[in-house]
Amino acid sequence: MTALGADLRRGPFRAGERVQLTDPKGRLHTIVLAPGKQFHTHRGHLLHDDLIGRPDGSTVTNTTGVEYLALRPLLPDYVMSMPRGAAVVYPKDAGQIITMADVFPGAVVVEAGVGSGALAMSLLRAVGEEGRLWSFERREDFADIAMANVRLFFGTDHPAWTVTVGDLVERLPGTVEDGTVDRVVLDMLAPWECLDVVHAALAPGGLLICYVATTTQLSRVGEAMRAHGGFTEPSAWESLVRGWHLEGLAVRPEHRMHGHTGFLITTRRLADGVTPPLRKRRPAKGAYGSSGEGEADDDGAPDDDPVSTGETAEEEWTAEDLGERVPSAKRVRRVRRAVTQTSAPPSL
């Protein structure tokens, strides 16, 4: 049996497929093949019909003699060029999530929020058709865009994927049975608000990984994980990717790089009734504030820090508070309309 979407990655180009064209200067152009249509630039045009039926990795010449290399876009290419409402998880971070969270074929995974569907594609590839991905998204318009993007990528609705519109804290307990989830991925403003329901859903030894944008979020979710008592000591990191220029003897780092996109933090669910071992390394003086209040006790946690004592702050965080660029409602409506109208699977 052929794996879902494999037919769309092999064979000659077909109408309805996305094709990535590379010009002599290395610039990329992504088009959707359609009989009778043309691809225009200021340096001439080429016919889609000249590509339909050609093998992957072919070249095509436009009306002014400019030669283009035609290839099927890879998953990272598709993610970076697809229509989006919310910001996407960059491929470098998606790869870290799949590997460091050990998302395996057949796994049961919970994801919140779904955004534009970029991470869901990587998760679905990892769990396969025998696994299960439960995605939660508060905004219906973002959920529609994500489902259309994923449908376009796989060529049909993925059988392992279920998208639920609503808040994770409210909807997760009624969606999955306690102790049945292998991995949880949280990409949201305040993941510390979800720790109780995530702990209940995870099987013992299950892993939680959070993707956050700022050090403030990272600190708060890390302290909340420690204070919860049902998780192991968290581990946090970020990845930076720098390309290299390769031309003869001119081998050097690129002037531009993919710098900070977000932090990743992981922890594992402890078995019921297990108390995590005490931290042997005490925090440095001032780690929880410069005043005398909130100094760490013998366990290494501050006495009156609201996160460590399980208290919940009253303020509600917004994307604007964290410096994120929020798409306008008009733009989201336009993207939602465009992508849902073109999400029919390509003809085979």
C-alpha positions in Angstrom: 0.0 0.0 0.0 1.3 3.4 -1.0 1.7 5.9 1.9 -0.5 8.9 1.9 0.9 11.7 -0.3 3.7 9.6 -1.7 2.2 9.7 -5.2 2.4 13.5 -5.2 6.2 13.3 -4.6 7.0 11.0 -7.5 6.5 10.8 -11.3 6.0 13.5 -13.9 4.5 16.9 -13.1 0.7 16.9 -13.1 -1.9 19.7 -13.3 -2.8 21.0 -9.9 0.7 20.4 -8.4 2.9 23.0 -6.9 6.2 23.4 -8.8 9.2 25.5 -7.6 11.1 27.3 -10.4 14.7 28.5 -9.8 16.0 31.2 -12.1 19.7 31.7 -13.0 20.2 34.1 -10.0 18.9 31.5 -7.6 15.5 33.2 -7.0 12.6 30.9 -6.3 9.1 31.1 -7.8 6.3 28.7 -6.7 3.5 28.1 -9.2 0.5 25.8 -9.3 0.3 24.1 -12.7 -2.8 24.6 -14.7 -3.4 23.7 -18.4 -3.3 26.8 -20.7 -1.8 29.1 -18.1 1.5 31.1 -18.2 4.1 32.2 -15.7 5.1 35.8 -16.3 8.1 37.8 -15.2 9.6 41.1 -16.5 11.9 38.8 -18.5 9.3 36.9 -20.5 6.9 34.1 -19.8 6.7 30.3 -20.0 3.8 27.9 -20.5 2.5 25.6 -17.8 1.9 23.1 -20.5 5.7 22.9 -21.1 6.0 21.5 -17.6 3.0 19.3 -17.3 4.1 15.7 -18.1 7.9 16.5 -17.7 9.9 14.7 -15.0 10.9 16.2 -11.7 14.2 18.0 -12.0 13.6 19.3 -15.6 14.6 22.6 -17.1 12.3 24.9 -19.1 13.1 28.0 -21.1 10.9 31.0 -21.3 10.2 33.2 -24.4 13.3 35.3 -23.9 15.7 32.4 -23.4 15.9 32.4 -19.6 16.2 28.9 -18.3 14.5 27.7 -15.1 15.1 24.6 -13.0 11.7 23.0 -12.1 11.5 20.8 -8.9 8.7 19.7 -6.6 9.0 21.8 -3.4 10.2 20.0 -0.3 8.2 20.3 2.9 10.4 23.2 4.1 9.8 25.0 0.8 6.1 24.4 1.0 5.9 25.7 4.6 7.7 28.9 3.8 5.7 29.7 0.7 2.2 28.5 1.6 -0.7 30.9 2.5 -0.7 31.7 6.2 -2.9 33.4 8.7 -0.8 32.9 11.9 3.0 32.8 11.9 4.4 29.4 11.1 6.8 27.2 13.1 10.0 27.4 11.0 11.4 24.1 9.6 14.5 24.3 11.8 12.2 24.3 14.9 9.8 21.7 13.5 12.7 19.3 13.0 13.9 19.9 16.5 10.4 19.2 17.9 10.0 15.9 16.0 13.5 14.7 17.0 13.8 15.9 20.5 10.3 15.0 21.4 10.8 11.6 19.9 7.6 11.7 17.9 7.4 8.1 16.5 5.2 6.3 14.0 1.9 5.3 15.6 2.2 7.9 18.4 -0.8 9.8 19.8 0.1 13.5 19.8 -1.8 16.6 21.0 -1.0 19.9 19.4 -2.2 23.4 20.4 -2.5 25.8 18.6 -2.5 24.8 15.0 -1.7 28.2 13.5 -1.4 27.8 9.7 -0.7 24.0 9.8 3.1 24.1 9.3 4.0 22.0 12.4 1.0 19.7 11.8 2.4 18.6 8.5 5.7 17.4 10.2 3.8 15.8 13.0 1.5 13.9 10.6 4.5 12.6 8.7 6.1 11.4 11.9 3.1 9.6 13.4 1.9 8.2 10.0 -1.5 6.9 9.1 -1.5 4.5 12.1 -0.9 7.3 14.6 -3.1 10.1 15.8 -2.8 13.9 15.9 -5.3 15.9 17.9 -4.9 19.6 17.1 -6.6 22.4 19.0 -7.0 26.0 17.7 -9.0 28.8 19.3 -9.6 30.7 16.1 -11.9 29.1 13.5 -10.4 31.1 10.6 -6.9 29.9 11.5 -8.2 26.3 11.7 -9.7 26.6 8.2 -6.5 27.9 6.7 -4.5 25.2 8.4 -6.8 22.4 7.2 -6.7 23.7 3.6 -2.9 23.9 3.7 -2.5 20.4 5.0 -5.0 19.1 2.5 -3.1 20.7 -0.4 0.2 19.2 0.9 -1.1 15.6 1.3 -3.6 15.7 -1.6 -6.5 14.7 0.7 -7.6 15.0 4.3 -5.2 13.1 6.5 -7.0 10.1 8.3 -4.9 10.6 11.4 -5.7 14.2 12.0 -8.6 15.8 13.9 -8.8 19.6 14.4 -10.9 20.9 17.2 -11.9 24.6 17.4 -11.8 25.7 21.0 -9.6 26.2 24.1 -7.3 23.2 25.0 -8.1 23.4 28.7 -11.8 23.1 28.1 -11.9 20.7 25.2 -9.0 18.3 25.8 -10.5 16.3 28.7 -13.6 15.5 26.7 -11.6 14.6 23.6 -9.0 12.1 24.8 -9.0 9.6 27.6 -6.7 10.3 30.6 -3.3 8.6 30.3 -3.5 7.8 26.6 -1.4 10.6 25.0 2.3 10.0 24.1 3.4 13.6 23.3 2.0 17.1 23.7 3.2 20.1 21.7 2.1 23.6 22.9 2.7 26.6 20.7 0.7 29.3 22.5 1.1 32.5 24.6 0.6 31.0 28.1 1.3 27.2 28.1 1.6 27.2 31.9 -2.2 27.5 32.0 -2.5 24.0 30.4 -0.2 21.9 32.7 -3.0 20.3 34.7 -5.0 19.0 31.7 -1.8 18.0 29.9 -0.6 16.0 32.9 -3.9 14.2 33.0 -3.8 13.4 29.3 -0.2 12.2 29.1 0.7 8.6 29.8 3.5 8.1 32.4 6.8 8.9 30.7 5.0 11.0 28.1 6.7 14.1 26.9 5.5 17.8 26.8 7.3 20.2 24.6 6.5 24.0 24.5 7.5 26.5 21.8 7.7 30.0 23.2 9.0 33.3 21.8 10.4 35.2 24.7 12.6 34.7 27.8 9.7 35.8 29.9 7.5 33.0 28.7 10.4 30.5 28.9 11.0 31.4 32.6 7.4 31.3 33.6 6.6 27.9 32.0 9.8 26.4 33.4 9.0 27.5 36.9 5.4 26.3 36.5 6.6 22.8 35.4 8.8 22.6 38.5 6.0 23.8 40.8 3.5 21.4 39.4 5.2 18.3 40.9 4.2 15.9 38.2 6.9 16.6 35.8 10.7 16.0 35.5 13.2 18.9 35.6 12.6 20.9 32.3 15.3 21.3 29.7 15.4 24.4 27.4 17.3 25.5 24.3 17.1 27.4 21.0 18.6 26.6 17.6 20.3 29.0 15.2 20.9 28.1 11.6 23.5 29.8 9.5 24.0 29.0 5.8 27.4 29.1 4.1 28.4 30.6 0.8 30.2 28.0 -1.4 31.9 29.3 -4.6 35.4 28.1 -5.4 37.7 29.4 -2.7 35.2 31.9 -1.5 33.8 29.7 1.3 32.4 31.8 4.2 29.3 32.2 6.3 26.3 33.8 4.7 25.7 37.4 5.7 22.1 36.6 6.7 20.9 33.8 8.9 17.8 32.4 10.6 18.5 33.7 14.1 16.1 33.6 17.0 12.6 32.2 16.2 11.6 30.7 19.5 12.7 28.6 22.5 11.9 25.0 23.1 11.4 23.5 26.5 10.7 19.9 27.3 9.7 17.8 30.4 8.4 14.3 31.0 5.3 13.2 33.0 6.1 11.3 36.2 4.2 8.2 37.3 1.3 8.9 39.6 2.4 9.2 43.2 6.0 9.8 42.4 7.7 12.9 43.9 10.5 14.4 41.7 13.9 14.3 43.2 15.1 17.5 44.9 17.3 19.7 42.8 20.9 19.5 44.1 22.0 22.7 42.5 20.7 25.8 44.2 19.9 28.8 42.1 22.2 31.8 42.2 21.4 34.7 44.5 18.9 37.0 42.8 17.6 34.4 40.4 14.1 35.0 41.6 14.4 38.7 42.3 16.8 41.2 43.7 14.9 42.0 46.9 15.0 39.9 50.1 11.5 38.7 49.4 11.1 35.4 47.5 14.6 34.0 48.4 15.0 30.4 47.6 14.4 27.8 50.3 16.4 24.6 50.8 14.6 23.0 47.8 15.9 25.7 45.5 12.5 27.3 44.9 11.4 30.7 46.2 9.1 30.9 49.2 6.5 33.3 47.8 7.0 33.3 44.1 3.5 33.0 42.6 4.6 30.6 39.9 6.4 28.2 42.3 3.5 28.2 44.8 1.0 27.3 42.1 -0.8 30.7 42.2 -2.1 32.0 38.9 -1.5 35.5 37.9 -4.6 37.5 36.9 -3.2 39.3 33.9 -3.9 38.0 30.4 -1.1 37.9 27.9 -1.6 39.0 24.3 0.6 38.5 21.2 1.1 42.3 21.1 2.5 42.2 24.6 5.3 39.9 23.4 6.1 41.9 20.3 4.5 39.6 17.8 3.2 40.9 14.6 -0.5 40.1 14.5 -2.2 39.7 11.1 -5.1 42.0 10.4 -8.6 40.5 10.3 -8.9 41.6 6.6 -5.7 39.7 5.7 -6.8 36.6 7.5 -10.2 36.6 5.7 -8.5 37.0 2.3 -6.0 34.2 2.9 -8.8 31.9 4.3 -10.9 32.5 1.3 -8.1 31.9 -1.2 -6.6 28.8 0.3 -9.9 27.0 1.0 -11.0 27.6 -2.6 -7.8 25.9 -4.0 -7.5 23.0 -1.5 -9.1 20.4 -3.7 -6.6 17.5 -4.3 -4.7 17.6 -7.6 -5.7 15.1 -10.2 -3.6 12.0 -10.4 
